[in-house]
Amino acid sequence: MYDGIVQELIDEFGRLPGIGPKSAQRITFHILQTPSFDVKRLSELLSEVRERVRFCEICGNVAEQERCAICRDPRRNPEFICVVEDAKDVAAIERTREFRGLYHVLGGAISPIAGVGPDDLRITQLMTRLADGTVQEVILATNPNLEGEATASYLSRLLTTMQITVSRLASGLPVGGDLEYADEVTLGRAFEGRRVL
């Protein structure tokens, strides 16, 4: 739609996950129309992120050192490991301030359609972490979708041979939601996960 470099920038932003053509166009024009926008700083940050950020050698979370801040924190309880799909899931759980254990980032979920199997995930590293007997409970916090459920089911079967408690995050109705809009699976999970008050 636009000539030359403007369209190239729109196309490049459009390659980012969650950014469609309209959002890519809005970002591009925001940069063009805002004289105070620091393009140089954005460019430097993008380069620095690529150079400095890596994945924690223990849990797979994002880090600027060999180990992430959570794995380095001596106040964390090493008896609990929360297994998540991606590093952004760690941040979501940390915002709740409810979990004080450690994490293990799988790097995705089992998805035969996308060609992702158990060998493509950090499952071997998880089993290595569990081998020393320190961990008492593994909390499976994969996403409540088809791929996340397949991954949780696979891990649950794999971990039954160990003397470790395996739990799954509860799922159900969101706060502020209406029952009439809930799908059958969500409503069924809400009934399964009910608790006595």
N, C-alpha and C positions, 0 to 999 in steps of 0.2 A: 504493500500500500504506500509506503514511503520510499524516497530515494536513498540509495546508498547506505551510508553508515548508520543512519537513524533506524532503518529497517533491520540492519544487522544487529544493533543493540537490542531492539525489541525481540528479535528471534533468539538472541542469547539469553535474555531474561526468561523467555518462554520455555526454555529447556529446563529451568529449575522446577523441582517438584512443588505442586500446589499453586503454580503461577500459570494462569491461562493467558491467551492472547491479549485480553482486555487489561489484565493486571500488568502484564509486561509493558504494554503501551503506556499505562498510567505512570509506572515507575520511570520509564524513559523520559516522558515529558516532565515529570517532577524534577529530574536531574537537569534537563534542559532549561526549565523555566525558573529554577531557584538558584539565583546567583551565589547564595551563601552555602550551597551544598558542596561539601569538601570531597570532591572526586579523588583527589590525590590520597587523602586519608583512607578512603574506602579501598582504593587500589593497594595501599600499603598493608592494610589489615588482611585483605584477601591473601596477599603473598605471605604474610607472617603466619597466618593460620595454616597454610599449606606446609610451611617450613617447620613450625614449632609443635603443632598438635599431632599427637600420636594416640595409640590405644594402649591402655594400661596392660602391662604384661601379666597381671593376675586376673583381673575381672573383665577386661575388654572395654571399659568405660573410656571416654575421652580424657586425655591428660597431657600436660606439658612436660612431665617427667616420666621416668620408667613406670612409676606407680601413680595412680590417681589419688586425690586428696582423701577419698573415702577409705581406700585400702591402707593409706599411711596413718589414718586416725586411730590411735590406740584405744579410744573410748568406744569404738564400734564393737559389737558382740560377734565374735567369730563363729558362734554356734548356730547362727542363722544366715542362710544365703537366700536371697531373693533373685530368682531367675527371670530376666526380662529379654525382650527381643532386641531392643535398640537402646543406645545411650540416652536418647531423649526420654525413654521410659524411666530411667534412673532419676532424672530431674523431676519428672512428674511425681514420683513416689516421695522423693525428698521434700517436695513442697508440702506434703501432708504432715511432716514431722512426727509420723507415727512409727516408722521403722528405724531401728538403731543397729541393724546387722550389716552384713556385707552384701554385695551384688555379684551377679554373673551375667554378662551381656552375651547373648547367643550370636548376635549379628544377623538376625532375621528369624524366619519361621519356616517350618516344613511346608513346601508348596509344590506338589508334583506338576501342576500346570505350568509353573514358572521354572521348573527344572531344579528346584532346591530340595535336596534331601538331607538327612541327618549328618552325612559326612561333610556337607557344606557349612555346617554351623559349628560353634565352639563347644560341642558336647564332650569331646575327648578331654578338653581342658577342664570342664566341669567335673568329670569323673576323677581326674587327677587330683583336683582340689578336695574332693570328698574322701579320698583314699586314706588319709591319715586319721580319721575318726573324730576330728574336732567338731565337725558340723553335726548338729542334732536334728535340724529341720531345714528342709528345702521348700521354699514358698514359690510356687509356679505362678508368675504374674504375666503370662503371655496374653496377647489381646484376645478378647472374647469374640473372635471370628473363626471361620473354618480353619484357616492356617494355624492360628494360635491354639485352637482346641486340639488339632492334630499333633502339634508340637508338645502340648501339655500331656496328652495321652501317651505319646511315645516316651517322654521323660518319666512319667509315672510308672510305666511298665518297666523301664530300664532301672529305676531306683528301688523297685520292690525287693531286689536281691540284697540290698544294703540295710543295715540297722539304723535307718534314718526316717523320721517322720516326713511325709510328703503332703503338703497342703496346696490348695488352689485359692486364689483370691475369689471372694464372693462376687457374684454379679447379679444384677436385677434392675429394679426400677430406679431411675435417677430422681434425686430430690427435686421437687417442683413439677414432676411429670404427671400426666393424667393416664389412668389405667386404660381408657378407651383407645389411646394412641400406641400402647405398648404392643409389640409383636408377640406371637405365641411363645417363642423361645425365651425372650426376656422375661415374660410373665411366668413361665414355667420355672426359670432359674430363681426368680424372686420367691416362689413357693418353696423350692428345694432349700434355699438358703435362709428361710425364716428362722427367727430366734425368739425365745421366750422373753417377755418384758417383765 
